Amino acid sequence: MKALILVGGYGTRLRPLTLSKPKPLVEFVNKPMVLHQIEALAEAGVDHVVLAVSYRAEMLEEEMKAEAEKLGIRITTSLETEPLGTAGPLALARSVLDADDEPFFVLNSDVICDFPFLEMVQFHRHHGGEGTIVVTRVEEPSKYGVVVYQPDDGRIERFVEKPREFVSNKINAGLYIFSPRMLDRVPLRPCSLEKEVFPEMAAANQLFALELKGFWMDVGQPKDFLTGTCMYLNHLKHVKPEKLYEGPGTVGNVIVDPSATIGANCRIGPNVIIGPDVVIEDGACIKRCVLLRGSRVRSHAWLESCIIGWRSTVGQWVRMENVTVLGEDVIVQDELYINGGRILPHKAISESVCEPQIIM
């Protein structure tokens, strides 16, 4: 089986992290984001993954070469010379996707969940239509485009954009499986699956919905990246509790890379990810944060809801909160307060940031 992952563009929503790395390679729970999807696909029997890219393809190819060998699968890239939206990349990679009669997966690269790939294959083969969309339930459907479908067989009737009155609380989760014949509907030009192809398929009674059980998050921006981390850790607690770290000063769900160093009298957690070669000095307090490779938190710093970029340093007695994101190699000097700052790579911060803002 094959899969196409819509890796796409510049990852602007996740800046400043994506100024240093393409978004699929930014580590989510200490593993490149796209690798969570690729490993789950390989486990479900996919032997060829195509990454649809329009930006920094060579960096992705390089990183994925070793992973492909490890997993015993092929990972190739399909390079867009112009952005093709969410449907155009299927037409561009058509020679791979319809090489046989097997159905193929298509995924948005920002999605993290307990991937139901085997269930998707089973459901798709059972209904015999051209496509299956995974849907997930949300609390506030008025913020999203919702999917209206038959509860008995899952046949999709229509899509409603940001409904004012309740019609459904299920939204498109960004995970699909298609039969190769659906490719006849996709032109090789910038084109949207959601707005152009899906409504046409639904009108022809060829599109079905499968409801996702368990957690789901689009982690493409910092606030949701942190929320998704909390959800993922909670999921791990129930399915693989042995992966969570238990050590002095930790509270709740925490993951610590074995190469990281934690000083005395710290309070770490809940919902903290500590990456490789991270150093946390004595007396630091860290909750609901992600610390990427090689970052350092000096003594008695207090961090909540922050992402600390690669090789960045947070000074002594610093307080940072409210979805503050440090890009790569940022230095925050001692005794400062940072409230919701987005700080671009290679900056040294010597003054407090009291209101959320981007620091160039």
C-alpha positions in Angstrom: 0.0 0.0 0.0 1.0 3.6 -0.5 0.5 6.9 1.3 0.8 10.6 0.4 1.6 13.0 3.2 0.7 16.7 2.4 3.8 18.3 3.8 3.4 21.5 1.8 4.7 24.9 2.5 6.6 27.1 4.8 5.0 26.2 8.2 4.4 29.9 8.9 2.0 29.1 11.7 4.7 27.3 13.7 7.3 30.1 13.5 9.9 30.8 14.8 10.6 27.0 15.0 10.1 26.6 11.2 12.7 29.2 10.4 15.3 26.6 11.4 13.7 23.3 10.2 10.8 22.3 7.9 7.7 21.7 10.0 7.6 17.9 9.5 11.1 17.7 11.1 10.2 19.7 14.2 10.2 17.3 17.1 6.9 16.5 18.6 7.5 14.4 21.8 11.2 14.0 20.8 10.5 12.6 17.4 10.1 14.5 14.0 6.4 15.3 13.6 6.0 13.4 10.3 7.7 10.3 11.7 4.8 9.6 14.1 2.6 9.3 10.9 5.2 7.3 8.9 5.8 4.7 11.7 2.0 4.2 12.1 1.6 3.8 8.3 4.5 1.3 8.1 2.9 -0.7 11.0 -0.4 -0.8 9.0 1.4 -2.3 6.0 2.3 0.8 3.9 5.5 0.1 2.0 5.9 3.4 0.0 5.3 6.9 1.5 5.4 9.9 -0.8 6.0 13.3 0.8 4.4 16.1 -1.2 6.7 19.1 -0.6 7.2 22.6 -2.0 10.0 23.7 0.4 13.3 22.4 1.6 12.8 19.0 0.0 16.5 18.1 0.2 16.6 18.5 4.0 13.5 16.2 4.3 14.9 13.6 1.9 18.2 13.5 3.8 16.5 13.0 7.2 14.1 10.4 5.9 16.7 8.2 4.2 17.8 6.6 7.4 14.3 6.3 8.7 13.2 4.5 5.5 16.0 1.9 6.0 15.1 1.4 9.6 11.4 0.8 8.8 12.1 -1.2 5.6 9.9 1.0 3.4 10.4 3.5 0.6 10.1 7.2 1.4 10.2 9.5 -1.7 9.4 13.2 -2.3 7.1 14.7 -4.9 8.2 18.3 -5.5 5.7 21.0 -6.4 7.2 23.9 -8.4 4.1 25.9 -7.4 1.9 25.4 -4.4 -0.9 22.9 -5.6 -3.2 23.1 -2.6 -4.5 19.9 -1.0 -5.7 18.1 -4.1 -3.1 19.0 -6.8 -0.4 17.0 -5.1 -2.5 13.8 -5.7 -2.5 14.5 -9.5 1.3 15.2 -9.4 2.0 11.9 -7.7 -0.6 10.0 -9.8 1.9 7.6 -11.4 2.8 6.2 -8.0 -0.7 6.3 -6.4 -2.5 4.4 -9.2 0.3 2.0 -10.0 -2.0 -0.8 -8.8 -5.7 -1.2 -7.7 -4.8 -0.9 -4.0 -6.4 2.0 -2.0 -4.0 4.7 -0.8 -3.8 7.0 2.2 -3.6 10.8 2.1 -2.7 12.7 5.4 -2.3 16.3 6.5 1.1 16.4 8.1 0.1 18.4 11.2 -2.3 15.8 12.6 -1.5 13.9 15.7 -3.9 11.2 17.0 -4.1 7.4 17.7 -3.9 6.7 13.9 -6.7 4.2 12.9 -5.1 3.1 9.6 -6.1 -0.6 9.8 -9.7 0.3 10.7 -9.7 2.8 7.8 -8.7 0.1 5.3 -11.4 -2.3 6.6 -14.2 0.3 6.5 -13.1 1.6 3.1 -13.1 -1.9 1.5 -16.5 -2.6 3.2 -18.4 0.4 1.7 -16.8 0.2 -1.7 -17.0 3.9 -2.5 -14.2 6.1 -3.8 -13.2 7.7 -0.6 -13.2 7.7 3.2 -12.7 10.7 5.5 -11.9 10.3 9.1 -14.0 12.7 11.2 -13.5 13.8 14.8 -16.0 15.3 17.3 -15.5 18.9 18.5 -17.0 20.9 21.3 -17.6 24.1 19.2 -18.5 23.1 15.7 -19.3 26.8 14.7 -15.5 27.4 14.4 -15.1 24.7 11.8 -16.4 23.2 8.6 -18.5 20.3 9.7 -19.4 17.0 7.9 -23.0 15.8 7.8 -23.3 12.1 7.1 -25.7 9.1 7.6 -25.2 7.5 11.0 -26.0 3.9 9.8 -23.5 3.6 6.9 -21.4 6.8 7.1 -22.3 8.1 3.7 -21.5 11.8 3.5 -24.4 14.1 2.5 -22.8 17.5 2.6 -20.3 19.9 4.2 -21.3 23.0 6.1 -18.7 25.8 6.7 -18.8 27.3 10.2 -22.5 26.6 10.9 -24.5 29.1 13.0 -27.1 26.5 13.9 -26.2 23.0 14.9 -26.1 20.5 12.0 -23.2 18.3 13.1 -20.3 18.3 15.6 -18.0 16.2 13.4 -15.1 17.8 11.5 -12.7 16.6 8.9 -9.7 15.1 10.8 -7.3 15.4 7.8 -6.9 11.6 7.3 -8.2 10.0 4.1 -8.1 6.7 2.2 -9.1 6.7 -1.5 -9.5 4.2 -4.3 -7.3 5.0 -7.3 -10.4 5.8 -9.5 -11.0 9.0 -7.5 -7.9 10.4 -9.2 -9.9 11.0 -12.3 -11.6 13.8 -10.4 -8.4 15.6 -9.5 -6.8 18.1 -12.1 -3.1 18.9 -12.1 -3.4 22.5 -11.0 -3.8 24.3 -7.6 -6.9 22.7 -6.3 -8.6 22.0 -2.9 -9.8 18.5 -1.8 -12.1 20.1 0.8 -13.7 22.7 -1.4 -13.7 21.2 -4.8 -13.2 17.4 -4.9 -15.1 16.3 -1.7 -18.4 18.0 -2.5 -18.4 16.4 -5.9 -17.6 13.0 -4.5 -20.4 13.4 -1.8 -22.9 14.4 -4.5 -22.1 11.2 -6.4 -22.6 9.1 -3.1 -18.9 8.1 -3.3 -17.6 9.6 0.0 -18.0 8.1 3.5 -17.1 9.1 7.1 -15.4 7.1 9.8 -15.5 8.5 13.3 -12.2 8.6 15.2 -12.1 7.2 18.7 -9.7 8.9 21.1 -7.7 12.1 21.0 -7.0 14.3 17.9 -5.1 17.6 17.4 -3.8 19.7 14.5 -0.5 20.7 16.1 0.5 23.2 13.4 0.7 26.3 15.7 2.4 26.7 19.1 -0.8 26.9 21.3 -2.1 23.7 19.7 1.3 22.1 19.7 1.3 22.3 23.5 -2.3 21.1 23.8 -1.5 18.2 21.5 1.5 17.4 23.7 -0.7 17.2 26.8 -3.2 14.9 24.9 -0.4 12.6 23.6 1.1 12.3 27.1 -2.3 11.4 28.6 -2.8 8.8 25.8 0.7 7.3 26.6 -0.2 7.1 30.3 -3.0 4.7 29.4 -1.4 2.7 26.6 2.4 2.7 27.4 2.9 4.1 30.9 6.5 2.7 30.9 7.5 5.4 28.5 6.8 8.2 31.0 9.6 9.4 33.3 9.5 9.0 37.0 12.2 10.7 39.0 12.7 13.1 41.9 10.7 16.3 41.5 8.5 15.2 38.6 4.7 15.6 38.7 2.2 14.0 36.3 3.1 13.0 32.7 6.7 13.9 31.8 9.1 12.5 29.1 12.8 13.0 29.6 15.4 11.9 27.1 18.1 9.8 28.8 20.8 12.2 27.7 19.2 15.2 29.5 20.5 16.4 32.9 18.1 17.7 35.7 19.5 19.5 38.8 18.5 19.3 42.4 15.2 20.6 43.9 13.5 21.1 40.5 9.7 20.7 39.9 9.1 19.2 36.4 5.6 18.7 35.2 2.8 18.0 34.5 3.0 17.8 30.7 6.6 18.4 30.0 8.9 17.0 27.2 12.6 17.3 27.8 14.7 16.6 24.7 18.2 15.2 24.1 21.2 17.0 25.8 18.9 19.4 27.6 20.3 20.8 30.9 18.0 22.0 33.7 19.8 23.6 36.6 18.9 23.5 40.3 15.5 24.8 41.5 13.9 25.3 38.1 10.1 24.9 37.9 8.7 23.8 34.5 5.2 22.9 33.6 3.3 22.3 30.3 6.5 23.0 28.2 8.6 21.5 25.4 12.4 21.8 25.6 14.1 20.9 22.4 17.5 19.4 21.9 20.5 21.1 23.6 18.5 23.8 25.4 19.4 25.0 28.9 17.3 26.3 31.7 19.4 28.1 34.4 18.7 27.8 38.1 15.4 29.0 39.6 13.8 29.8 36.3 10.0 29.4 36.2 8.4 28.3 32.9 4.8 27.5 32.0 3.3 26.9 28.5 6.6 27.5 26.6 8.5 25.9 23.7 12.3 26.4 24.1 14.1 26.0 20.7 17.2 24.1 20.0 20.3 25.2 21.9 18.5 28.2 23.5 19.3 29.3 27.1 16.9 30.7 29.7 18.6 32.7 32.4 18.5 32.5 36.2 15.3 33.6 37.9 13.5 34.2 34.6 9.8 33.8 34.4 8.2 32.8 31.0 4.6 31.9 30.3 1.6 32.3 28.0 2.8 30.3 24.9 6.2 31.9 24.7 8.3 30.3 21.9 12.1 30.7 21.6 13.5 30.0 18.2 16.9 28.3 17.8 19.9 29.6 19.7 18.1 32.3 21.7 19.5 33.7 24.9 17.2 35.1 27.6 19.3 37.0 30.1 18.8 36.6 33.9 15.8 37.9 35.9 13.6 38.8 33.0 9.8 38.3 32.5 8.6 37.1 29.0 4.8 37.0 28.4 3.8 35.3 25.2 6.9 36.3 23.3 7.7 34.7 19.9 11.5 35.2 19.6 13.3 34.7 16.3 16.5 32.6 16.1 19.9 33.8 17.3 18.6 36.7 19.4 19.8 37.8 22.8 17.0 39.2 25.0 18.1 41.7 27.6 14.7 43.4 28.5 11.4 41.9 29.8 8.6 41.4 27.3 5.4 42.2 29.2 2.9 41.9 26.3 2.7 39.1 23.7 4.7 40.1 20.6 7.1 38.9 18.0 10.8 39.9 18.7 12.7 40.2 15.5 
